């Protein structure tokens, strides 16, 4: 493993800009039937996994799949 080379004695690795965050994707909201950059995977009342935007998740009380606990199959 190599140590990063510093340009000057006063510059430290902490002075460098942090990596940019990942770009959020755009997905189709199955509820209002349009693209949204806030769409996330949810499970509807029938158990289907679809994408819903933040406003539709709030209006229809749709839980994020990522927030649901994993339960082992019995």
N, C-alpha and C positions, 0 to 999 in steps of 0.2 A: 504494500500500500504506500502511495506516495503522499508527501505533504504538499498542500497547495503553495505555489510560489506567490509571494507578496511583492507588489510593485514598489512599496516604500516601507521604511521602518515603522511608520505610524499607522499603516493600514493593517487591519486584522481581518480574518475571515468573517467576523461578525459584521464588519462594515459593508460587506457586499450585499447586494439586493437578494432577498429570499426568492426561491423559485416561485413562479406564478402558479396560482391554483388551477386545477383542471377546469376546462371549459364545460359548463353545464350543457347537456344535450337538449334537443328539442324533440318532443314526442307528441303523438296524436292523443288528444283527450277524447275518450270514448263517450263522455257525457255531453259536452257541448259541441262535439264533432268538429274540432279545429286544432291546429297545432298550438303548442304552448311550451314555453321554456321552464315552466314550473311543474310540468306533468311528471308524476312519479307512479310507480307500480302499486296498485291497490288490489284488494280482493272485494268483489261485490257480494251481495247477499246470497247469490247462488254458488259462490266459491270460485267464480271465474277470476282470472288475473288480467286486469286491464290497466291502462294508464289514465290518470285523472289529474287535472290541474289543481292548483291550491284552492281556488274559489269553489270548484265543484266538489272537492274533498270536504270542504267545510259545509257546504249546503246539503250534501247528501250523506254526511257523516261517514266518510269512507276511510278506514284505517290503512296506513301505509303497510305494505308487506314487510318492509325492513324493520318496522316497529313491533311486529308480532313475534312472539316467542316460538322457537322451534320445538315441536313436540315429536318424540319418536313414534313411529308407527307401531301399533299394538297388534 
